[in-house]
């Protein structure tokens, strides 16, 4: 295997990891929305509106948000690795994310508060607030 083929194979391996991380993020969003909407519908249908129930819905949202931020950070780190690999003429097949961890866009806080994650998870919180505070007792 010559050096060009090795670089191509390393890029392919790295892209597979990036795709898997993106897929995990997508699945998290799906599970999060399913759980939140199901809980909101069930609680609204049974006219259950207690502040503890709202908190019990916000806690999973925060958990999904943190986990999604973790996957987004990992994806950004591997995109940096991909960028490094594509510039190489030969490769050793290493995927060391540690040398990129201090880059601003690879910061855990930056990933958690990315525009797309903030919009998605705040929309879920807004749904809960709307159902429980704005329309109490109107949904049946």
C-alpha distance (Angstrom), angle and dihedral (degrees) to the residues before:
residue distance angle dihedral
X1 . . .
X2 3.80 . .
X3 3.80 124.4 .
X4 3.82 94.9 -98.6
X5 3.80 91.5 54.2
X6 3.81 90.3 47.3
X7 3.81 91.5 52.6
X8 3.82 90.5 47.3
X9 3.82 91.1 50.3
X10 3.82 91.2 47.5
X11 3.82 90.3 50.3
X12 3.81 89.3 49.8
X13 3.81 91.6 51.1
X14 3.80 91.5 48.5
X15 3.80 92.1 47.9
X16 3.81 89.2 52.6
X17 3.80 89.8 56.3
X18 3.82 91.1 47.8
X19 3.82 90.8 50.1
X20 3.80 91.4 49.8
X21 3.81 92.0 50.5
X22 3.81 90.5 49.6
X23 3.79 89.9 49.0
X24 3.80 91.1 51.0
X25 3.79 90.1 51.6
X26 3.80 90.7 50.5
X27 3.81 91.6 50.1
X28 3.81 91.2 49.7
X29 3.78 91.0 54.0
X30 3.79 90.6 49.1
X31 3.80 93.5 50.1
X32 3.77 92.2 44.5
X33 3.79 93.7 51.8
X34 3.81 92.2 44.2
X35 3.78 94.0 51.5
X36 3.80 95.1 43.9
X37 3.80 96.3 45.9
X38 3.81 92.1 44.8
X39 3.78 92.4 49.9
X40 3.79 93.0 46.0
X41 3.81 92.4 49.7
X42 3.80 93.6 47.1
X43 3.77 94.2 46.6
X44 3.78 93.7 44.5
X45 3.80 92.4 47.6
X46 3.80 91.4 53.3
X47 3.81 91.4 44.0
X48 3.79 92.3 -120.1
X49 3.77 111.0 155.5
X50 3.75 113.6 161.5
X51 3.83 125.7 145.9
X52 3.81 90.6 -126.5
X53 3.80 89.7 60.2
X54 3.79 90.7 53.4
X55 3.79 89.5 51.8
X56 3.80 90.4 47.8
X57 3.81 87.8 57.7
X58 3.79 96.7 44.6
X59 3.81 93.1 52.6
X60 3.84 93.7 61.5
X61 3.81 89.6 45.5
X62 3.80 89.3 55.9
X63 3.79 90.5 47.3
X64 3.80 92.6 51.3
X65 3.82 90.1 44.7
X66 3.81 92.4 53.3
X67 3.80 92.5 46.2
X68 3.79 91.6 46.7
X69 3.81 89.4 50.0
X70 3.80 88.9 52.3
X71 3.81 91.8 52.7
X72 3.81 91.5 46.5
X73 3.81 90.8 51.1
X74 3.80 91.0 49.7
X75 3.80 89.9 48.5
X76 3.81 90.7 51.9
X77 3.81 90.9 49.0
X78 3.79 91.4 51.9
X79 3.80 90.8 47.2
X80 3.80 87.3 57.1
X81 3.80 89.4 50.5
X82 3.81 89.7 49.1
X83 3.80 89.1 52.3
X84 3.82 90.4 51.4
X85 3.80 93.0 48.2
X86 3.79 94.7 50.1
X87 3.81 89.4 58.0
X88 3.82 93.7 52.9
X89 3.77 125.5 96.3
X90 3.82 91.8 -156.3
X91 3.79 132.5 14.9
X92 3.78 140.8 -149.0
X93 3.85 92.5 -158.3
X94 3.82 93.2 -117.1
X95 3.79 119.7 149.5
X96 3.79 101.9 -167.1
X97 3.80 108.1 170.9
X98 3.81 93.3 177.1
X99 3.80 94.9 82.6
X100 3.82 89.9 59.4
X101 3.81 99.4 42.3
X102 3.82 93.9 96.5
X103 3.79 96.0 54.6
X104 3.83 111.6 114.0
X105 3.81 96.3 -120.5
X106 3.82 90.9 47.2
X107 3.79 92.3 56.9
X108 3.85 113.3 118.9
X109 3.82 91.7 -129.3
X110 3.79 91.3 49.1
X111 3.79 90.0 52.5
X112 3.81 94.5 46.8
X113 3.78 92.3 49.8
X114 3.78 97.1 43.2
X115 3.77 113.0 138.9
X116 3.80 95.6 -109.1
X117 3.81 95.8 48.9
X118 3.80 93.3 45.5
X119 3.81 92.0 50.6
X120 3.81 93.8 46.2
X121 3.80 98.8 46.8
X122 3.80 95.6 38.3
X123 3.81 87.3 53.2
X124 3.81 88.2 57.1
X125 3.81 90.9 49.4
X126 3.82 89.5 47.4
X127 3.81 89.4 52.5
X128 3.78 90.9 54.1
X129 3.80 92.6 46.3
X130 3.79 91.1 47.7
X131 3.78 94.5 50.0
X132 3.78 96.8 43.6
X133 3.78 104.0 34.1
X134 3.77 108.5 22.9
X135 3.79 100.8 39.2
X136 3.82 105.8 28.4
X137 3.78 111.1 171.1
X138 3.81 94.8 -3.3
X139 3.80 97.5 101.1
X140 3.77 116.0 77.9
